[in-house]
Amino acid sequence: MKGKGPDHQFSRLSAESRPTLDVALFVGDTDDAITVRRRASLLKADCSVTVFGFARDRYRVEGARHESTVPLGTIADRQYVSRIVKLCRALVLVVRNKRIFRAADRLYARNLDMALLALAARFLLRTNASLTYEVLDIAPILQGSGIKSRVARSLEQYVLNACDELVVSSPGFLKGYFSAVQSYSGRCWLIENKLSPHQVEGHERSRSESAIKKPVSQPWRLGWFGTLRSEESLRTLVSAAELLAGELLVDIWGIFKAIPRDRAIEIINESMYVNYHGAYAAATDLPNLYGSVDFMWCGDVGTINEFNDRLLLPNRLYEAAYFAVPLIAVRGNETACRIDEWKLGWVLADASAESIVSFFKSLNDSDYSTKVDQILAHPEQRFVGSNDIDALVRGWDSDLIRLSSKP
């Protein structure tokens, strides 16, 4: 595939002054926390931002709806036929807002459908705005061998040829998919799922409150936070807690997805050592949540969408590492490799209850203390993304674009 710059070079630039840029942000969910984060980061980088986006009824995030949003309707996950119809209707809405669209210097599209929509509008309205294509997950339809998957990958190859740069959240996506499957060799930016500075404002990195206060005789506390998708992982944690009979307490926070909530609660109630505390606000609650546990569970990574999960780096990795909470993962994915490489926790051979029990039976306070010290030795910039988007925006300077684009 024809590239737009140096082969697989993740870009980071020094600060330079630049004019304000108008950005049209195309998203499939205006209420998504990452959408809110991207818009806020672009505004902080002195961009003017208009969001062209669909809404979903599953939740609301504070700050998601604002006057600089062009609503495109509603969509649902994996309803591809319905989505094609809604994308066509959305194109009409974008064209009706042609004055706003034509003012954009940069089109920033999250995921394949939004990139296709942005490109179609660019063609119809005859603008020359550059396109940034952001991918935070490899959708299931892009992974199969059937006709639908082959068509979807062909459409994505069209987007990759048309875009000026690709943004991914994990090096694994570039190595394991865009290079290996899509033969992409263009310009790529790495913007990881790091904490936002406001999430840790006023907090100083240190050992968790749970670890500081834990007497030798008290049980370890294992946390599982976020979007909870794996019933297999839930059952494994419950079984391990029962086998350890009070030596391990499991605290679960978040929202169940792909597991009916009633069934999840029924499984949790099988053990007096496992507690579900409900949803939390990532913007404000993380210091207290991570201060209450000794470990963070990442053993569910790779058990749902195996191909995608094997390549991603989840929010939990950055959150736990910032708050000096060691992670526990299972061998065979990008998350486990990062934890092992940076000494952020432990990697188990498999995700069985027996492996968890064996780990905690062999763990001592000295090993744990050493691991926490290793995590605290990392600079907080590895886990807090204060300048990533700002550096990306600097890369949009016209001189740099001319240097990194094909002639």
Order of alpha helices (4+ residues) and beta strands (2+ residues): beta-alpha-beta-beta-alpha-alpha-beta-alpha-beta-alpha-beta-beta-alpha-beta-alpha-beta-alpha-beta-alpha-beta-alpha-alpha-beta-alpha-beta-alpha-alpha-alpha-alpha
